Amino acid sequence: MLTGPLAILPLSILAAEKPKVGGLWLITCAIVSYFAAAFSIVAIKPEEMLQGASYIFVHYSLPMLVLGVAAFLVWKWRRDRQTAPRTGETDVH
């Protein structure tokens, strides 16, 4: 639960302030929560593994993964925008 649904809101808030760190944590938690849930489903009901794992992926892990990737894209966009030369400026020396 701590790497899954309960982590989405705090990590999304973190990603709004620090996209690189928040994005990394969102992606990591998405992967960890998916495998933890999938392994628990296999241990309890192996015959329902595909249905249970796909439900968890679509409802929990996929949104976290999308938010994490989006945070990384925002971080990259901000970084590229800060380092790119501005058009229309002339270098006067």
PDB file of N, CA, C and O in Angstrom, chain B, residues numbered from 101:
ATOM      1  N   MET B 101       0.814  -1.199   0.000  1.00  0.00           N
ATOM      2  CA  MET B 101       0.000   0.000   0.000  1.00  0.00           C
ATOM      3  C   MET B 101       0.861   1.269   0.000  1.00  0.00           C
ATOM      4  O   MET B 101       0.488   2.274  -0.606  1.00  0.00           O
ATOM      5  N   LEU B 102       2.007   1.222   0.677  1.00  0.00           N
ATOM      6  CA  LEU B 102       2.833   2.429   0.757  1.00  0.00           C
ATOM      7  C   LEU B 102       3.517   2.763  -0.560  1.00  0.00           C
ATOM      8  O   LEU B 102       3.842   3.925  -0.809  1.00  0.00           O
ATOM      9  N   THR B 103       3.741   1.765  -1.406  1.00  0.00           N
ATOM     10  CA  THR B 103       4.321   2.056  -2.718  1.00  0.00           C
ATOM     11  C   THR B 103       3.255   2.122  -3.790  1.00  0.00           C
ATOM     12  O   THR B 103       3.573   2.322  -4.962  1.00  0.00           O
ATOM     13  N   GLY B 104       2.021   1.962  -3.421  1.00  0.00           N
ATOM     14  CA  GLY B 104       0.930   1.975  -4.386  1.00  0.00           C
ATOM     15  C   GLY B 104       0.020   3.167  -4.219  1.00  0.00           C
ATOM     16  O   GLY B 104       0.460   4.308  -4.360  1.00  0.00           O
ATOM     17  N   PRO B 105      -1.250   2.921  -3.919  1.00  0.00           N
ATOM     18  CA  PRO B 105      -2.240   4.000  -3.881  1.00  0.00           C
ATOM     19  C   PRO B 105      -1.943   5.110  -2.873  1.00  0.00           C
ATOM     20  O   PRO B 105      -2.237   6.275  -3.144  1.00  0.00           O
ATOM     21  N   LEU B 106      -1.375   4.777  -1.735  1.00  0.00           N
ATOM     22  CA  LEU B 106      -1.099   5.809  -0.732  1.00  0.00           C
ATOM     23  C   LEU B 106       0.066   6.714  -1.126  1.00  0.00           C
ATOM     24  O   LEU B 106       0.213   7.807  -0.580  1.00  0.00           O
ATOM     25  N   ALA B 107       0.882   6.272  -2.059  1.00  0.00           N
ATOM     26  CA  ALA B 107       2.050   7.054  -2.450  1.00  0.00           C
ATOM     27  C   ALA B 107       1.759   8.036  -3.580  1.00  0.00           C
ATOM     28  O   ALA B 107       2.540   8.960  -3.805  1.00  0.00           O
ATOM     29  N   ILE B 108       0.662   7.855  -4.286  1.00  0.00           N
ATOM     30  CA  ILE B 108       0.413   8.664  -5.487  1.00  0.00           C
ATOM     31  C   ILE B 108       0.302  10.156  -5.165  1.00  0.00           C
ATOM     32  O   ILE B 108       0.969  10.967  -5.807  1.00  0.00           O
ATOM     33  N   LEU B 109      -0.506  10.525  -4.209  1.00  0.00           N
ATOM     34  CA  LEU B 109      -0.702  11.951  -3.912  1.00  0.00           C
ATOM     35  C   LEU B 109       0.571  12.632  -3.398  1.00  0.00           C
ATOM     36  O   LEU B 109       0.954  13.665  -3.947  1.00  0.00           O
ATOM     37  N   PRO B 110       1.246  12.098  -2.367  1.00  0.00           N
ATOM     38  CA  PRO B 110       2.458  12.780  -1.921  1.00  0.00           C
ATOM     39  C   PRO B 110       3.540  12.847  -2.997  1.00  0.00           C
ATOM     40  O   PRO B 110       4.238  13.854  -3.114  1.00  0.00           O
ATOM     41  N   LEU B 111       3.680  11.790  -3.772  1.00  0.00           N
ATOM     42  CA  LEU B 111       4.703  11.803  -4.814  1.00  0.00           C
ATOM     43  C   LEU B 111       4.338  12.733  -5.964  1.00  0.00           C
ATOM     44  O   LEU B 111       5.223  13.313  -6.594  1.00  0.00           O
ATOM     45  N   SER B 112       3.059  12.880  -6.242  1.00  0.00           N
ATOM     46  CA  SER B 112       2.636  13.832  -7.271  1.00  0.00           C
ATOM     47  C   SER B 112       2.912  15.269  -6.820  1.00  0.00           C
ATOM     48  O   SER B 112       3.306  16.114  -7.624  1.00  0.00           O
ATOM     49  N   ILE B 113       2.705  15.533  -5.544  1.00  0.00           N
ATOM     50  CA  ILE B 113       3.015  16.865  -5.008  1.00  0.00           C
ATOM     51  C   ILE B 113       4.527  17.102  -5.069  1.00  0.00           C
ATOM     52  O   ILE B 113       4.976  18.189  -5.431  1.00  0.00           O
ATOM     53  N   LEU B 114       5.302  16.085  -4.714  1.00  0.00           N
ATOM     54  CA  LEU B 114       6.752  16.199  -4.818  1.00  0.00           C
ATOM     55  C   LEU B 114       7.172  16.434  -6.266  1.00  0.00           C
ATOM     56  O   LEU B 114       8.059  17.246  -6.529  1.00  0.00           O
ATOM     57  N   ALA B 115       6.547  15.731  -7.201  1.00  0.00           N
ATOM     58  CA  ALA B 115       6.885  15.876  -8.620  1.00  0.00           C
ATOM     59  C   ALA B 115       6.546  17.261  -9.142  1.00  0.00           C
ATOM     60  O   ALA B 115       7.176  17.727 -10.091  1.00  0.00           O
ATOM     61  N   ALA B 116       5.565  17.930  -8.546  1.00  0.00           N
ATOM     62  CA  ALA B 116       5.229  19.285  -8.974  1.00  0.00           C
ATOM     63  C   ALA B 116       6.350  20.258  -8.601  1.00  0.00           C
ATOM     64  O   ALA B 116       6.616  21.211  -9.332  1.00  0.00           O
ATOM     65  N   GLU B 117       6.998  20.016  -7.473  1.00  0.00           N
ATOM     66  CA  GLU B 117       8.091  20.878  -7.035  1.00  0.00           C
ATOM     67  C   GLU B 117       9.440  20.446  -7.600  1.00  0.00           C
ATOM     68  O   GLU B 117      10.230  21.277  -8.048  1.00  0.00           O
ATOM     69  N   LYS B 118       9.691  19.156  -7.577  1.00  0.00           N
ATOM     70  CA  LYS B 118      10.958  18.597  -8.060  1.00  0.00           C
ATOM     71  C   LYS B 118      10.639  17.445  -9.009  1.00  0.00           C
ATOM     72  O   LYS B 118      10.588  16.291  -8.583  1.00  0.00           O
ATOM     73  N   PRO B 119      10.424  17.748 -10.296  1.00  0.00           N
ATOM     74  CA  PRO B 119       9.968  16.729 -11.240  1.00  0.00           C
ATOM     75  C   PRO B 119      10.909  15.534 -11.392  1.00  0.00           C
ATOM     76  O   PRO B 119      10.445  14.406 -11.558  1.00  0.00           O
ATOM     77  N   LYS B 120      12.203  15.760 -11.339  1.00  0.00           N
ATOM     78  CA  LYS B 120      13.138  14.653 -11.522  1.00  0.00           C
ATOM     79  C   LYS B 120      13.032  13.653 -10.374  1.00  0.00           C
ATOM     80  O   LYS B 120      12.944  12.448 -10.607  1.00  0.00           O
ATOM     81  N   VAL B 121      13.040  14.141  -9.152  1.00  0.00           N
ATOM     82  CA  VAL B 121      12.964  13.268  -7.971  1.00  0.00           C
ATOM     83  C   VAL B 121      11.587  12.612  -7.870  1.00  0.00           C
ATOM     84  O   VAL B 121      11.487  11.404  -7.657  1.00  0.00           O
ATOM     85  N   GLY B 122      10.534  13.404  -8.022  1.00  0.00           N
ATOM     86  CA  GLY B 122       9.178  12.861  -7.949  1.00  0.00           C
ATOM     87  C   GLY B 122       8.898  11.854  -9.047  1.00  0.00           C
ATOM     88  O   GLY B 122       8.255  10.833  -8.807  1.00  0.00           O
ATOM     89  N   GLY B 123       9.374  12.134 -10.243  1.00  0.00           N
ATOM     90  CA  GLY B 123       9.186  11.211 -11.363  1.00  0.00           C
ATOM     91  C   GLY B 123       9.887   9.895 -11.126  1.00  0.00           C
ATOM     92  O   GLY B 123       9.331   8.831 -11.394  1.00  0.00           O
ATOM     93  N   LEU B 124      11.105   9.963 -10.625  1.00  0.00           N
ATOM     94  CA  LEU B 124      11.847   8.745 -10.325  1.00  0.00           C
ATOM     95  C   LEU B 124      11.128   7.908  -9.275  1.00  0.00           C
ATOM     96  O   LEU B 124      11.009   6.692  -9.420  1.00  0.00           O
ATOM     97  N   TRP B 125      10.653   8.557  -8.226  1.00  0.00           N
ATOM     98  CA  TRP B 125       9.935   7.821  -7.175  1.00  0.00           C
ATOM     99  C   TRP B 125       8.616   7.254  -7.677  1.00  0.00           C
ATOM    100  O   TRP B 125       8.249   6.138  -7.308  1.00  0.00           O
ATOM    101  N   LEU B 126       7.901   7.995  -8.507  1.00  0.00           N
ATOM    102  CA  LEU B 126       6.639   7.479  -9.046  1.00  0.00           C
ATOM    103  C   LEU B 126       6.880   6.244  -9.914  1.00  0.00           C
ATOM    104  O   LEU B 126       6.154   5.256  -9.806  1.00  0.00           O
ATOM    105  N   ILE B 127       7.878   6.301 -10.757  1.00  0.00           N
ATOM    106  CA  ILE B 127       8.174   5.151 -11.616  1.00  0.00           C
ATOM    107  C   ILE B 127       8.626   3.959 -10.781  1.00  0.00           C
ATOM    108  O   ILE B 127       8.197   2.830 -11.023  1.00  0.00           O
ATOM    109  N   THR B 128       9.489   4.204  -9.802  1.00  0.00           N
ATOM    110  CA  THR B 128       9.972   3.126  -8.939  1.00  0.00           C
ATOM    111  C   THR B 128       8.826   2.492  -8.155  1.00  0.00           C
ATOM    112  O   THR B 128       8.724   1.267  -8.080  1.00  0.00           O
ATOM    113  N   CYS B 129       7.974   3.317  -7.577  1.00  0.00           N
ATOM    114  CA  CYS B 129       6.841   2.791  -6.802  1.00  0.00           C
ATOM    115  C   CYS B 129       5.841   2.054  -7.692  1.00  0.00           C
ATOM    116  O   CYS B 129       5.235   1.075  -7.257  1.00  0.00           O
ATOM    117  N   ALA B 130       5.665   2.506  -8.913  1.00  0.00           N
ATOM    118  CA  ALA B 130       4.766   1.813  -9.844  1.00  0.00           C
ATOM    119  C   ALA B 130       5.278   0.402 -10.117  1.00  0.00           C
ATOM    120  O   ALA B 130       4.504  -0.555 -10.111  1.00  0.00           O
ATOM    121  N   ILE B 131       6.563   0.276 -10.354  1.00  0.00           N
ATOM    122  CA  ILE B 131       7.144  -1.039 -10.645  1.00  0.00           C
ATOM    123  C   ILE B 131       7.097  -1.937  -9.413  1.00  0.00           C
ATOM    124  O   ILE B 131       6.713  -3.103  -9.507  1.00  0.00           O
ATOM    125  N   VAL B 132       7.485  -1.399  -8.260  1.00  0.00           N
ATOM    126  CA  VAL B 132       7.500  -2.187  -7.027  1.00  0.00           C
ATOM    127  C   VAL B 132       6.085  -2.627  -6.642  1.00  0.00           C
ATOM    128  O   VAL B 132       5.876  -3.787  -6.287  1.00  0.00           O
ATOM    129  N   SER B 133       5.124  -1.721  -6.708  1.00  0.00           N
ATOM    130  CA  SER B 133       3.762  -2.091  -6.315  1.00  0.00           C
ATOM    131  C   SER B 133       3.162  -3.119  -7.265  1.00  0.00           C
ATOM    132  O   SER B 133       2.413  -3.996  -6.836  1.00  0.00           O
ATOM    133  N   TYR B 134       3.483  -3.019  -8.547  1.00  0.00           N
ATOM    134  CA  TYR B 134       2.957  -3.996  -9.495  1.00  0.00           C
ATOM    135  C   TYR B 134       3.500  -5.388  -9.192  1.00  0.00           C
ATOM    136  O   TYR B 134       2.738  -6.351  -9.111  1.00  0.00           O
ATOM    137  N   PHE B 135       4.824  -5.496  -9.026  1.00  0.00           N
ATOM    138  CA  PHE B 135       5.393  -6.815  -8.769  1.00  0.00           C
ATOM    139  C   PHE B 135       4.989  -7.364  -7.405  1.00  0.00           C
ATOM    140  O   PHE B 135       4.788  -8.570  -7.268  1.00  0.00           O
ATOM    141  N   ALA B 136       4.868  -6.517  -6.411  1.00  0.00           N
ATOM    142  CA  ALA B 136       4.426  -6.984  -5.088  1.00  0.00           C
ATOM    143  C   ALA B 136       3.008  -7.531  -5.157  1.00  0.00           C
ATOM    144  O   ALA B 136       2.714  -8.586  -4.594  1.00  0.00           O
ATOM    145  N   ALA B 137       2.133  -6.814  -5.848  1.00  0.00           N
ATOM    146  CA  ALA B 137       0.751  -7.279  -5.977  1.00  0.00           C
ATOM    147  C   ALA B 137       0.673  -8.536  -6.836  1.00  0.00           C
ATOM    148  O   ALA B 137      -0.073  -9.459  -6.512  1.00  0.00           O
ATOM    149  N   ALA B 138       1.431  -8.581  -7.923  1.00  0.00           N
ATOM    150  CA  ALA B 138       1.401  -9.753  -8.797  1.00  0.00           C
ATOM    151  C   ALA B 138       1.904 -10.993  -8.069  1.00  0.00           C
ATOM    152  O   ALA B 138       1.326 -12.070  -8.211  1.00  0.00           O
ATOM    153  N   PHE B 139       2.981 -10.853  -7.289  1.00  0.00           N
ATOM    154  CA  PHE B 139       3.490 -12.003  -6.536  1.00  0.00           C
ATOM    155  C   PHE B 139       2.512 -12.455  -5.457  1.00  0.00           C
ATOM    156  O   PHE B 139       2.395 -13.652  -5.194  1.00  0.00           O
ATOM    157  N   SER B 140       1.813 -11.521  -4.834  1.00  0.00           N
ATOM    158  CA  SER B 140       0.835 -11.918  -3.819  1.00  0.00           C
ATOM    159  C   SER B 140      -0.359 -12.620  -4.455  1.00  0.00           C
ATOM    160  O   SER B 140      -0.921 -13.541  -3.862  1.00  0.00           O
ATOM    161  N   ILE B 141      -0.753 -12.197  -5.653  1.00  0.00           N
ATOM    162  CA  ILE B 141      -1.854 -12.874  -6.351  1.00  0.00           C
ATOM    163  C   ILE B 141      -1.438 -14.285  -6.732  1.00  0.00           C
ATOM    164  O   ILE B 141      -2.226 -15.221  -6.596  1.00  0.00           O
ATOM    165  N   VAL B 142      -0.216 -14.445  -7.204  1.00  0.00           N
ATOM    166  CA  VAL B 142       0.277 -15.776  -7.578  1.00  0.00           C
ATOM    167  C   VAL B 142       0.303 -16.689  -6.364  1.00  0.00           C
ATOM    168  O   VAL B 142      -0.036 -17.868  -6.466  1.00  0.00           O
ATOM    169  N   ALA B 143       0.701 -16.155  -5.221  1.00  0.00           N
ATOM    170  CA  ALA B 143       0.783 -16.973  -4.013  1.00  0.00           C
ATOM    171  C   ALA B 143      -0.592 -17.381  -3.510  1.00  0.00           C
ATOM    172  O   ALA B 143      -0.757 -18.483  -2.986  1.00  0.00           O
ATOM    173  N   ILE B 144      -1.580 -16.509  -3.662  1.00  0.00           N
ATOM    174  CA  ILE B 144      -2.912 -16.797  -3.131  1.00  0.00           C
ATOM    175  C   ILE B 144      -3.773 -17.566  -4.133  1.00  0.00           C
ATOM    176  O   ILE B 144      -4.316 -18.623  -3.808  1.00  0.00           O
ATOM    177  N   LYS B 145      -3.897 -17.036  -5.349  1.00  0.00           N
ATOM    178  CA  LYS B 145      -4.764 -17.640  -6.364  1.00  0.00           C
ATOM    179  C   LYS B 145      -4.042 -17.662  -7.718  1.00  0.00           C
ATOM    180  O   LYS B 145      -4.233 -16.754  -8.527  1.00  0.00           O
ATOM    181  N   PRO B 146      -3.228 -18.669  -7.972  1.00  0.00           N
ATOM    182  CA  PRO B 146      -2.476 -18.696  -9.233  1.00  0.00           C
ATOM    183  C   PRO B 146      -3.374 -18.728 -10.472  1.00  0.00           C
ATOM    184  O   PRO B 146      -2.976 -18.239 -11.529  1.00  0.00           O
ATOM    185  N   GLU B 147      -4.562 -19.289 -10.361  1.00  0.00           N
ATOM    186  CA  GLU B 147      -5.456 -19.388 -11.522  1.00  0.00           C
ATOM    187  C   GLU B 147      -6.031 -18.032 -11.930  1.00  0.00           C
ATOM    188  O   GLU B 147      -6.493 -17.881 -13.062  1.00  0.00           O
ATOM    189  N   GLU B 148      -6.013 -17.053 -11.043  1.00  0.00           N
ATOM    190  CA  GLU B 148      -6.533 -15.724 -11.351  1.00  0.00           C
ATOM    191  C   GLU B 148      -5.415 -14.700 -11.555  1.00  0.00           C
ATOM    192  O   GLU B 148      -5.649 -13.495 -11.459  1.00  0.00           O
ATOM    193  N   MET B 149      -4.216 -15.175 -11.832  1.00  0.00           N
ATOM    194  CA  MET B 149      -3.067 -14.288 -11.927  1.00  0.00           C
ATOM    195  C   MET B 149      -3.216 -13.244 -13.020  1.00  0.00           C
ATOM    196  O   MET B 149      -3.011 -12.058 -12.760  1.00  0.00           O
ATOM    197  N   LEU B 150      -3.566 -13.645 -14.233  1.00  0.00           N
ATOM    198  CA  LEU B 150      -3.633 -12.701 -15.341  1.00  0.00           C
ATOM    199  C   LEU B 150      -4.696 -11.634 -15.109  1.00  0.00           C
ATOM    200  O   LEU B 150      -4.449 -10.450 -15.340  1.00  0.00           O
ATOM    201  N   GLN B 151      -5.865 -12.043 -14.657  1.00  0.00           N
ATOM    202  CA  GLN B 151      -6.940 -11.090 -14.408  1.00  0.00           C
ATOM    203  C   GLN B 151      -6.575 -10.134 -13.271  1.00  0.00           C
ATOM    204  O   GLN B 151      -6.758  -8.923 -13.396  1.00  0.00           O
ATOM    205  N   GLY B 152      -6.068 -10.663 -12.185  1.00  0.00           N
ATOM    206  CA  GLY B 152      -5.708  -9.821 -11.041  1.00  0.00           C
ATOM    207  C   GLY B 152      -4.543  -8.898 -11.334  1.00  0.00           C
ATOM    208  O   GLY B 152      -4.561  -7.728 -10.951  1.00  0.00           O
ATOM    209  N   ALA B 153      -3.525  -9.420 -12.015  1.00  0.00           N
ATOM    210  CA  ALA B 153      -2.358  -8.601 -12.331  1.00  0.00           C
ATOM    211  C   ALA B 153      -2.710  -7.497 -13.320  1.00  0.00           C
ATOM    212  O   ALA B 153      -2.209  -6.379 -13.199  1.00  0.00           O
ATOM    213  N   SER B 154      -3.555  -7.791 -14.285  1.00  0.00           N
ATOM    214  CA  SER B 154      -3.932  -6.750 -15.249  1.00  0.00           C
ATOM    215  C   SER B 154      -4.801  -5.687 -14.578  1.00  0.00           C
ATOM    216  O   SER B 154      -4.688  -4.509 -14.915  1.00  0.00           O
ATOM    217  N   TYR B 155      -5.653  -6.070 -13.649  1.00  0.00           N
ATOM    218  CA  TYR B 155      -6.467  -5.097 -12.922  1.00  0.00           C
ATOM    219  C   TYR B 155      -5.580  -4.145 -12.123  1.00  0.00           C
ATOM    220  O   TYR B 155      -5.775  -2.930 -12.153  1.00  0.00           O
ATOM    221  N   ILE B 156      -4.612  -4.704 -11.413  1.00  0.00           N
ATOM    222  CA  ILE B 156      -3.705  -3.881 -10.600  1.00  0.00           C
ATOM    223  C   ILE B 156      -2.870  -2.973 -11.481  1.00  0.00           C
ATOM    224  O   ILE B 156      -2.652  -1.809 -11.145  1.00  0.00           O
ATOM    225  N   PHE B 157      -2.399  -3.498 -12.611  1.00  0.00           N
ATOM    226  CA  PHE B 157      -1.593  -2.681 -13.508  1.00  0.00           C
ATOM    227  C   PHE B 157      -2.389  -1.503 -14.046  1.00  0.00           C
ATOM    228  O   PHE B 157      -1.896  -0.375 -14.042  1.00  0.00           O
ATOM    229  N   VAL B 158      -3.603  -1.742 -14.505  1.00  0.00           N
ATOM    230  CA  VAL B 158      -4.410  -0.679 -15.114  1.00  0.00           C
ATOM    231  C   VAL B 158      -4.883   0.340 -14.080  1.00  0.00           C
ATOM    232  O   VAL B 158      -4.918   1.535 -14.376  1.00  0.00           O
ATOM    233  N   HIS B 159      -5.244  -0.097 -12.888  1.00  0.00           N
ATOM    234  CA  HIS B 159      -5.820   0.816 -11.898  1.00  0.00           C
ATOM    235  C   HIS B 159      -4.808   1.502 -10.984  1.00  0.00           C
ATOM    236  O   HIS B 159      -5.097   2.570 -10.445  1.00  0.00           O
ATOM    237  N   TYR B 160      -3.643   0.918 -10.800  1.00  0.00           N
ATOM    238  CA  TYR B 160      -2.683   1.503  -9.866  1.00  0.00           C
ATOM    239  C   TYR B 160      -1.333   1.808 -10.516  1.00  0.00           C
ATOM    240  O   TYR B 160      -0.881   2.953 -10.509  1.00  0.00           O
ATOM    241  N   SER B 161      -0.702   0.799 -11.065  1.00  0.00           N
ATOM    242  CA  SER B 161       0.661   0.967 -11.562  1.00  0.00           C
ATOM    243  C   SER B 161       0.737   1.834 -12.814  1.00  0.00           C
ATOM    244  O   SER B 161       1.634   2.669 -12.925  1.00  0.00           O
ATOM    245  N   LEU B 162      -0.166   1.659 -13.740  1.00  0.00           N
ATOM    246  CA  LEU B 162      -0.128   2.445 -14.979  1.00  0.00           C
ATOM    247  C   LEU B 162      -0.293   3.942 -14.726  1.00  0.00           C
ATOM    248  O   LEU B 162       0.475   4.729 -15.278  1.00  0.00           O
ATOM    249  N   PRO B 163      -1.272   4.371 -13.905  1.00  0.00           N
ATOM    250  CA  PRO B 163      -1.351   5.813 -13.628  1.00  0.00           C
ATOM    251  C   PRO B 163      -0.098   6.371 -12.955  1.00  0.00           C
ATOM    252  O   PRO B 163       0.326   7.485 -13.263  1.00  0.00           O
ATOM    253  N   MET B 164       0.497   5.604 -12.039  1.00  0.00           N
ATOM    254  CA  MET B 164       1.724   6.058 -11.394  1.00  0.00           C
ATOM    255  C   MET B 164       2.860   6.144 -12.409  1.00  0.00           C
ATOM    256  O   MET B 164       3.659   7.080 -12.379  1.00  0.00           O
ATOM    257  N   LEU B 165       2.926   5.180 -13.293  1.00  0.00           N
ATOM    258  CA  LEU B 165       3.963   5.178 -14.319  1.00  0.00           C
ATOM    259  C   LEU B 165       3.797   6.362 -15.265  1.00  0.00           C
ATOM    260  O   LEU B 165       4.778   7.012 -15.626  1.00  0.00           O
ATOM    261  N   VAL B 166       2.574   6.641 -15.661  1.00  0.00           N
ATOM    262  CA  VAL B 166       2.303   7.779 -16.551  1.00  0.00           C
ATOM    263  C   VAL B 166       2.655   9.096 -15.859  1.00  0.00           C
ATOM    264  O   VAL B 166       3.257   9.974 -16.476  1.00  0.00           O
ATOM    265  N   LEU B 167       2.286   9.241 -14.591  1.00  0.00           N
ATOM    266  CA  LEU B 167       2.638  10.455 -13.850  1.00  0.00           C
ATOM    267  C   LEU B 167       4.154  10.612 -13.719  1.00  0.00           C
ATOM    268  O   LEU B 167       4.679  11.719 -13.838  1.00  0.00           O
ATOM    269  N   GLY B 168       4.842   9.517 -13.479  1.00  0.00           N
ATOM    270  CA  GLY B 168       6.293   9.570 -13.363  1.00  0.00           C
ATOM    271  C   GLY B 168       6.964   9.966 -14.668  1.00  0.00           C
ATOM    272  O   GLY B 168       7.878  10.791 -14.675  1.00  0.00           O
ATOM    273  N   VAL B 169       6.517   9.385 -15.762  1.00  0.00           N
ATOM    274  CA  VAL B 169       7.079   9.737 -17.066  1.00  0.00           C
ATOM    275  C   VAL B 169       6.759  11.192 -17.406  1.00  0.00           C
ATOM    276  O   VAL B 169       7.605  11.908 -17.941  1.00  0.00           O
ATOM    277  N   ALA B 170       5.545  11.621 -17.097  1.00  0.00           N
ATOM    278  CA  ALA B 170       5.171  13.022 -17.354  1.00  0.00           C
ATOM    279  C   ALA B 170       6.031  13.975 -16.532  1.00  0.00           C
ATOM    280  O   ALA B 170       6.425  15.033 -17.024  1.00  0.00           O
ATOM    281  N   ALA B 171       6.326  13.613 -15.290  1.00  0.00           N
ATOM    282  CA  ALA B 171       7.190  14.457 -14.456  1.00  0.00           C
ATOM    283  C   ALA B 171       8.589  14.547 -15.048  1.00  0.00           C
ATOM    284  O   ALA B 171       9.195  15.618 -15.053  1.00  0.00           O
ATOM    285  N   PHE B 172       9.107  13.428 -15.549  1.00  0.00           N
ATOM    286  CA  PHE B 172      10.411  13.464 -16.206  1.00  0.00           C
ATOM    287  C   PHE B 172      10.394  14.336 -17.450  1.00  0.00           C
ATOM    288  O   PHE B 172      11.346  15.074 -17.706  1.00  0.00           O
ATOM    289  N   LEU B 173       9.320  14.257 -18.224  1.00  0.00           N
ATOM    290  CA  LEU B 173       9.218  15.093 -19.424  1.00  0.00           C
ATOM    291  C   LEU B 173       9.177  16.572 -19.050  1.00  0.00           C
ATOM    292  O   LEU B 173       9.788  17.399 -19.727  1.00  0.00           O
ATOM    293  N   VAL B 174       8.464  16.910 -17.982  1.00  0.00           N
ATOM    294  CA  VAL B 174       8.422  18.301 -17.516  1.00  0.00           C
ATOM    295  C   VAL B 174       9.809  18.746 -17.079  1.00  0.00           C
ATOM    296  O   VAL B 174      10.240  19.851 -17.408  1.00  0.00           O
ATOM    297  N   TRP B 175      10.518  17.888 -16.334  1.00  0.00           N
ATOM    298  CA  TRP B 175      11.869  18.226 -15.893  1.00  0.00           C
ATOM    299  C   TRP B 175      12.790  18.461 -17.095  1.00  0.00           C
ATOM    300  O   TRP B 175      13.553  19.427 -17.121  1.00  0.00           O
ATOM    301  N   LYS B 176      12.711  17.573 -18.086  1.00  0.00           N
ATOM    302  CA  LYS B 176      13.555  17.722 -19.270  1.00  0.00           C
ATOM    303  C   LYS B 176      13.189  18.989 -20.035  1.00  0.00           C
ATOM    304  O   LYS B 176      14.070  19.706 -20.511  1.00  0.00           O
ATOM    305  N   TRP B 177      11.914  19.260 -20.151  1.00  0.00           N
ATOM    306  CA  TRP B 177      11.468  20.463 -20.859  1.00  0.00           C
ATOM    307  C   TRP B 177      11.977  21.723 -20.158  1.00  0.00           C
ATOM    308  O   TRP B 177      12.450  22.654 -20.810  1.00  0.00           O
ATOM    309  N   ARG B 178      11.878  21.747 -18.831  1.00  0.00           N
ATOM    310  CA  ARG B 178      12.381  22.899 -18.068  1.00  0.00           C
ATOM    311  C   ARG B 178      13.891  23.045 -18.209  1.00  0.00           C
ATOM    312  O   ARG B 178      14.402  24.150 -18.386  1.00  0.00           O
ATOM    313  N   ARG B 179      14.595  21.929 -18.131  1.00  0.00           N
ATOM    314  CA  ARG B 179      16.045  21.960 -18.243  1.00  0.00           C
ATOM    315  C   ARG B 179      16.472  22.446 -19.623  1.00  0.00           C
ATOM    316  O   ARG B 179      17.358  23.295 -19.727  1.00  0.00           O
ATOM    317  N   ASP B 180      15.856  21.921 -20.687  1.00  0.00           N
ATOM    318  CA  ASP B 180      16.195  22.329 -22.045  1.00  0.00           C
ATOM    319  C   ASP B 180      15.845  23.788 -22.293  1.00  0.00           C
ATOM    320  O   ASP B 180      16.541  24.490 -23.027  1.00  0.00           O
ATOM    321  N   ARG B 181      14.783  24.225 -21.686  1.00  0.00           N
ATOM    322  CA  ARG B 181      14.343  25.603 -21.873  1.00  0.00           C
ATOM    323  C   ARG B 181      15.300  26.587 -21.189  1.00  0.00           C
ATOM    324  O   ARG B 181      15.523  27.690 -21.688  1.00  0.00           O
ATOM    325  N   GLN B 182      15.855  26.185 -20.062  1.00  0.00           N
ATOM    326  CA  GLN B 182      16.785  27.056 -19.342  1.00  0.00           C
ATOM    327  C   GLN B 182      18.140  27.124 -20.031  1.00  0.00           C
ATOM    328  O   GLN B 182      18.810  28.155 -19.969  1.00  0.00           O
ATOM    329  N   THR B 183      18.555  26.043 -20.686  1.00  0.00           N
ATOM    330  CA  THR B 183      19.872  26.021 -21.307  1.00  0.00           C
ATOM    331  C   THR B 183      19.854  26.445 -22.767  1.00  0.00           C
ATOM    332  O   THR B 183      20.914  26.707 -23.335  1.00  0.00           O
ATOM    333  N   ALA B 184      18.691  26.521 -23.388  1.00  0.00           N
ATOM    334  CA  ALA B 184      18.609  26.881 -24.804  1.00  0.00           C
ATOM    335  C   ALA B 184      18.871  28.372 -24.987  1.00  0.00           C
ATOM    336  O   ALA B 184      18.432  29.188 -24.177  1.00  0.00           O
ATOM    337  N   PRO B 185      19.586  28.727 -26.052  1.00  0.00           N
ATOM    338  CA  PRO B 185      19.790  30.156 -26.321  1.00  0.00           C
ATOM    339  C   PRO B 185      18.478  30.796 -26.758  1.00  0.00           C
ATOM    340  O   PRO B 185      17.675  30.184 -27.462  1.00  0.00           O
ATOM    341  N   ARG B 186      18.285  31.997 -26.341  1.00  0.00           N
ATOM    342  CA  ARG B 186      17.045  32.698 -26.684  1.00  0.00           C
ATOM    343  C   ARG B 186      17.191  33.338 -28.047  1.00  0.00           C
ATOM    344  O   ARG B 186      18.225  33.931 -28.356  1.00  0.00           O
ATOM    345  N   THR B 187      16.169  33.221 -28.852  1.00  0.00           N
ATOM    346  CA  THR B 187      16.217  33.799 -30.186  1.00  0.00           C
ATOM    347  C   THR B 187      15.926  35.287 -30.110  1.00  0.00           C
ATOM    348  O   THR B 187      15.187  35.746 -29.239  1.00  0.00           O
ATOM    349  N   GLY B 188      16.502  36.017 -31.012  1.00  0.00           N
ATOM    350  CA  GLY B 188      16.262  37.449 -31.067  1.00  0.00           C
ATOM    351  C   GLY B 188      17.246  38.273 -30.278  1.00  0.00           C
ATOM    352  O   GLY B 188      17.255  39.499 -30.391  1.00  0.00           O
ATOM    353  N   GLU B 189      18.077  37.630 -29.482  1.00  0.00           N
ATOM    354  CA  GLU B 189      19.067  38.363 -28.702  1.00  0.00           C
ATOM    355  C   GLU B 189      20.364  38.435 -29.513  1.00  0.00           C
ATOM    356  O   GLU B 189      20.747  37.473 -30.178  1.00  0.00           O
ATOM    357  N   THR B 190      21.004  39.541 -29.450  1.00  0.00           N
ATOM    358  CA  THR B 190      22.280  39.692 -30.131  1.00  0.00           C
ATOM    359  C   THR B 190      23.390  39.759 -29.103  1.00  0.00           C
ATOM    360  O   THR B 190      23.226  40.325 -28.022  1.00  0.00           O
ATOM    361  N   ASP B 191      24.498  39.184 -29.448  1.00  0.00           N
ATOM    362  CA  ASP B 191      25.660  39.181 -28.570  1.00  0.00           C
ATOM    363  C   ASP B 191      26.503  40.400 -28.873  1.00  0.00           C
ATOM    364  O   ASP B 191      27.125  40.491 -29.931  1.00  0.00           O
ATOM    365  N   VAL B 192      26.520  41.330 -27.946  1.00  0.00           N
ATOM    366  CA  VAL B 192      27.261  42.578 -28.148  1.00  0.00           C
ATOM    367  C   VAL B 192      28.498  42.537 -27.259  1.00  0.00           C
ATOM    368  O   VAL B 192      28.387  42.481 -26.035  1.00  0.00           O
ATOM    369  N   HIS B 193      29.683  42.565 -27.882  1.00  0.00           N
ATOM    370  CA  HIS B 193      30.943  42.589 -27.119  1.00  0.00           C
ATOM    371  C   HIS B 193      31.797  43.708 -27.553  1.00  0.00           C
ATOM    372  O   HIS B 193      32.895  43.888 -27.026  1.00  0.00           O
TER     373      HIS B 193
END
